[in-house]
Amino acid sequence: MTLTRNQLTLLGVLALIIAMVMFVGGSGFSGCGCTHDPRPIVLGIDAGPGEAEINARLDGALQVGEARAAQIDLKFRDDVAAFDERQAEEYRALRGGDDLEATARYLSAWSTERRRAIP
């Protein structure tokens, strides 16, 4: 049995297609052949860097609070100088607390009252 030229061409094309399918199919399942280590799975919380960041943020917040308190003191310095002993004690108690808004409200109310009393 002899094969014609068309049959040989058809067999060659078929062999080429089979070879391509085997190559593509084989490389898809075997992976790239790389030997990279898999990424580790991290469970839980790493407190080291988190704790440092929390401390930095807290420090920043405390500095902002102190700067704001200094601004309030500067704005109302004449009023603070005019406090009597009871008012000075109230102001020290507010100033020692964490509520800067309450301190600012106290000083603003005192300032308004003081200005009304000045003829």
PATILUM-279579 format. One line per field, with one value per residue (C-alpha): residue number from 0; residue in one letter; x, y, z. Coordinates in Angstrom, 1 decimal, always signed. Example, Ala and Ser with C-alpha at 12.3 -4.5 7.8 and 13.67 -1.06 7.14 Angstrom:
PATILUM-279579
nr: 0 | 1
rest: A | S
x: +12.3 | +13.7
y: -4.5 | -1.1
z: +7.8 | +7.1
END
This chain:
PATILUM-279579
nr: 0 | 1 | 2 | 3 | 4 | 5 | 6 | 7 | 8 | 9 | 10 | 11 | 12 | 13 | 14 | 15 | 16 | 17 | 18 | 19 | 20 | 21 | 22 | 23 | 24 | 25 | 26 | 27 | 28 | 29 | 30 | 31 | 32 | 33 | 34 | 35 | 36 | 37 | 38 | 39 | 40 | 41 | 42 | 43 | 44 | 45 | 46 | 47 | 48 | 49 | 50 | 51 | 52 | 53 | 54 | 55 | 56 | 57 | 58 | 59 | 60 | 61 | 62 | 63 | 64 | 65 | 66 | 67 | 68 | 69 | 70 | 71 | 72 | 73 | 74 | 75 | 76 | 77 | 78 | 79 | 80 | 81 | 82 | 83 | 84 | 85 | 86 | 87 | 88 | 89 | 90 | 91 | 92 | 93 | 94 | 95 | 96 | 97 | 98 | 99 | 100 | 101 | 102 | 103 | 104 | 105 | 106 | 107 | 108 | 109 | 110 | 111 | 112 | 113 | 114 | 115 | 116 | 117 | 118
rest: M | T | L | T | R | N | Q | L | T | L | L | G | V | L | A | L | I | I | A | M | V | M | F | V | G | G | S | G | F | S | G | C | G | C | T | H | D | P | R | P | I | V | L | G | I | D | A | G | P | G | E | A | E | I | N | A | R | L | D | G | A | L | Q | V | G | E | A | R | A | A | Q | I | D | L | K | F | R | D | D | V | A | A | F | D | E | R | Q | A | E | E | Y | R | A | L | R | G | G | D | D | L | E | A | T | A | R | Y | L | S | A | W | S | T | E | R | R | R | A | I | P
x: +0.0 | +1.4 | +0.3 | -0.4 | +1.0 | -2.3 | -2.4 | +1.2 | +0.4 | -2.7 | -0.7 | +2.0 | -0.5 | -2.3 | +1.0 | +1.9 | -1.5 | -1.1 | +2.4 | +1.2 | -1.7 | +0.6 | +3.1 | +0.5 | -1.4 | +1.8 | +3.3 | -0.1 | -0.1 | +3.6 | +3.8 | +6.7 | +9.3 | +10.2 | +11.3 | +9.9 | +8.9 | +5.2 | +4.2 | +3.7 | +0.2 | +0.2 | -2.3 | -3.0 | -1.8 | +1.9 | +2.0 | +5.5 | +5.0 | +1.3 | +2.3 | +4.9 | +2.4 | -0.1 | +2.4 | +3.4 | -0.2 | -0.9 | +2.2 | +1.1 | -2.4 | -1.0 | +1.2 | -1.8 | -3.8 | -1.0 | -0.7 | -4.4 | -4.3 | -1.5 | -3.5 | -6.5 | -4.2 | -2.7 | -6.1 | -7.5 | -4.3 | -5.8 | -8.9 | -6.9 | -4.9 | -8.1 | -9.4 | -10.1 | -9.0 | -12.1 | -12.1 | -8.4 | -9.1 | -11.9 | -9.7 | -6.8 | -9.2 | -10.5 | -7.1 | -5.8 | -8.6 | -8.8 | -11.8 | -10.2 | -13.6 | -15.0 | -11.9 | -12.5 | -16.2 | -15.4 | -12.9 | -15.2 | -18.1 | -15.8 | -14.5 | -18.0 | -19.0 | -15.9 | -16.4 | -20.0 | -18.8 | -16.2 | -17.9
y: +0.0 | +3.3 | +6.6 | +9.5 | +12.9 | +14.2 | +11.4 | +12.0 | +15.7 | +14.9 | +12.5 | +15.0 | +17.7 | +15.3 | +14.3 | +18.0 | +18.7 | +15.7 | +16.8 | +20.3 | +19.1 | +16.8 | +19.6 | +22.2 | +19.7 | +18.4 | +21.8 | +22.9 | +20.2 | +20.0 | +23.7 | +25.9 | +23.7 | +26.5 | +25.8 | +28.8 | +28.3 | +28.8 | +31.9 | +31.2 | +31.4 | +33.9 | +33.3 | +35.5 | +39.0 | +40.1 | +42.4 | +43.7 | +46.2 | +46.8 | +47.8 | +50.2 | +51.8 | +52.2 | +53.8 | +56.2 | +57.2 | +57.6 | +59.8 | +61.9 | +62.3 | +63.4 | +65.9 | +67.3 | +67.5 | +69.4 | +71.8 | +72.4 | +73.0 | +75.5 | +77.3 | +77.5 | +78.8 | +81.5 | +82.6 | +83.0 | +84.0 | +87.4 | +85.7 | +83.1 | +85.8 | +87.4 | +84.2 | +84.3 | +81.3 | +79.2 | +79.8 | +79.0 | +75.7 | +74.8 | +75.6 | +73.5 | +70.6 | +70.9 | +71.5 | +68.3 | +66.2 | +64.8 | +66.9 | +69.9 | +70.9 | +71.3 | +73.4 | +75.6 | +76.0 | +77.0 | +79.6 | +80.9 | +81.3 | +83.0 | +85.3 | +86.3 | +86.9 | +88.9 | +91.1 | +91.8 | +93.0 | +95.4 | +98.8
z: +0.0 | -1.0 | +0.4 | -1.8 | -1.4 | +0.1 | +2.6 | +3.7 | +4.1 | +6.1 | +8.4 | +8.9 | +9.8 | +12.1 | +13.8 | +14.3 | +15.9 | +18.2 | +19.2 | +19.9 | +22.0 | +24.0 | +24.5 | +25.6 | +27.8 | +29.4 | +30.3 | +31.7 | +34.3 | +35.2 | +36.1 | +35.2 | +36.9 | +39.3 | +42.8 | +44.6 | +48.2 | +48.8 | +50.7 | +54.3 | +55.7 | +58.5 | +61.3 | +64.3 | +65.0 | +64.9 | +67.8 | +67.2 | +64.4 | +65.4 | +68.9 | +67.6 | +65.3 | +68.0 | +70.3 | +67.5 | +66.9 | +70.6 | +70.9 | +67.9 | +69.4 | +72.7 | +71.0 | +69.0 | +72.2 | +74.0 | +71.1 | +71.1 | +74.9 | +74.4 | +71.8 | +74.2 | +76.9 | +74.6 | +73.3 | +76.8 | +78.7 | +79.8 | +81.1 | +83.0 | +84.6 | +85.9 | +87.6 | +91.3 | +93.4 | +92.8 | +89.1 | +88.9 | +90.7 | +88.3 | +85.3 | +86.6 | +87.1 | +83.5 | +82.1 | +83.8 | +82.3 | +78.8 | +77.6 | +75.8 | +74.4 | +78.0 | +78.8 | +75.8 | +76.6 | +80.2 | +79.1 | +76.4 | +78.9 | +81.4 | +78.7 | +77.6 | +81.2 | +81.9 | +78.8 | +79.9 | +83.3 | +81.8 | +81.2
END
